[in-house]
Amino acid sequence: MPIPDFQSVMRPTPATIADSTPLALSELRERIANEFQLSEEERSERLPSGKQTIINNRVGWARTYLNKAGLLSIPAKGLVQITERGREALNSGPARITVRRLKQYPEFAAFHTTSSAMTQR
C-alpha cells in the first residue's frame, strides 16, 4: 500500500485515540503506520531533505491541522488527545476528514488563511 497523503491520515488520527486517553506521538505514528499496513521500507522512506520519514511528516501535519481545528489537543509535549469536538466529528462526519471539512471550524479557517497568506509572500 502506498504511503497515504496527510488528508488520508486525518480521520484515522482521532479514531486511534478515541478513548480520550493521551497518547504518545510516537505511539500514534506507529498505530497509523499499522492502520495503513505500511511495509518496513515505506515506514523508513524519508522526505527529500532526509530529516524525517514521510509517514511521520504526514502524521505531524494531520496532528497540527486537527489541533488547529480543535479536534485534538496537545496536553503536553509529545502527547495527543482527542477532544469532545473530535469525538463529535468522528460520530457525525464523513469517512474522510479533509482541509475543506476542517474549514467549517472558525479557528482552523483563521489559521489556514493566515498560513496560506504567509507562504504566498
C-alpha positions in Angstrom: 0.0 0.0 0.0 1.4 3.4 -0.8 2.2 5.9 1.9 -1.0 7.9 2.4 -1.3 11.7 1.9 -1.8 13.7 5.1 -5.5 14.2 4.5 -5.9 10.4 4.4 -4.3 10.3 7.8 -6.6 12.9 9.3 -9.6 10.6 10.2 -7.6 7.7 11.5 -5.7 10.0 13.8 -8.5 10.9 16.2 -10.1 7.5 15.7 -6.8 6.0 17.0 -7.2 8.0 20.2 -10.9 7.9 20.6 -10.8 6.7 24.2 -9.7 10.1 25.4 -6.5 8.9 27.0 -3.5 11.0 26.0 -1.3 9.1 23.6 2.4 9.5 22.9 3.1 10.9 19.4 5.5 8.0 18.7 2.7 5.5 19.5 0.3 7.4 17.3 2.8 7.3 14.4 3.2 3.6 14.9 -0.6 3.0 15.0 -1.2 5.0 11.9 1.6 3.1 10.0 -0.1 -0.1 11.2 -3.5 1.1 10.1 -2.2 1.6 6.6 -0.3 -1.6 6.7 2.9 0.1 5.7 5.9 -2.1 5.0 9.2 -1.5 6.8 10.6 0.1 3.6 7.6 2.5 3.5 8.0 3.3 7.2 11.6 4.2 6.7 11.2 6.2 3.5 12.4 9.8 4.0 11.5 13.2 2.7 13.9 14.6 0.1 15.6 16.6 3.0 16.3 13.3 4.7 15.4 14.7 8.1 12.2 12.9 8.6 10.3 9.9 7.5 7.3 10.6 5.1 4.8 8.9 7.4 6.0 10.8 10.4 5.7 14.0 8.4 2.1 13.1 7.3 1.1 12.3 10.9 2.6 15.5 12.1 0.7 17.6 9.6 -2.5 15.8 10.4 -1.9 16.4 14.1 -1.3 20.1 13.5 -4.3 20.6 11.4 -6.6 18.6 13.7 -5.3 20.5 16.7 -5.9 23.9 15.0 -9.5 22.8 14.2 -10.0 21.8 17.9 -10.4 18.0 17.2 -7.2 17.2 19.0 -5.4 18.7 21.9 -1.7 18.6 22.8 -1.8 18.3 26.6 2.0 18.1 26.9 5.0 17.9 24.6 4.9 14.7 22.6 1.3 13.8 23.6 -2.0 14.0 21.7 -5.6 13.6 22.9 -9.0 13.7 21.3 -11.4 16.5 22.2 -15.1 16.4 22.5 -15.3 18.2 19.2 -13.1 15.4 17.8 -15.4 12.7 19.1 -18.4 14.6 17.5 -16.6 14.8 14.2 -15.9 11.1 14.2 -19.5 10.3 15.1 -21.2 12.6 12.7 -18.6 13.3 10.0 -17.8 11.7 6.6 -15.5 8.8 6.1 -12.6 11.2 5.2 -11.6 14.4 7.0 -10.2 17.0 4.6 -8.8 20.5 4.8 -12.1 21.6 3.2 -14.0 19.9 6.0 -11.8 21.5 8.7 -12.5 25.0 7.3 -16.0 24.7 8.9 -14.3 25.4 12.2 -13.5 29.2 12.6 -10.3 28.6 14.4 -9.0 26.4 11.6 -10.2 28.7 8.9 -8.4 31.6 10.6 -5.2 29.5 10.9 -5.3 28.2 7.4 -5.9 31.7 5.9 -3.0 33.1 7.8 -0.7 30.2 7.0 -1.6 30.4 3.3 -1.0 34.1 3.2 2.4 33.8 4.8 3.5 31.1 2.3 2.5 33.2 -0.7 4.9 36.1 0.3 
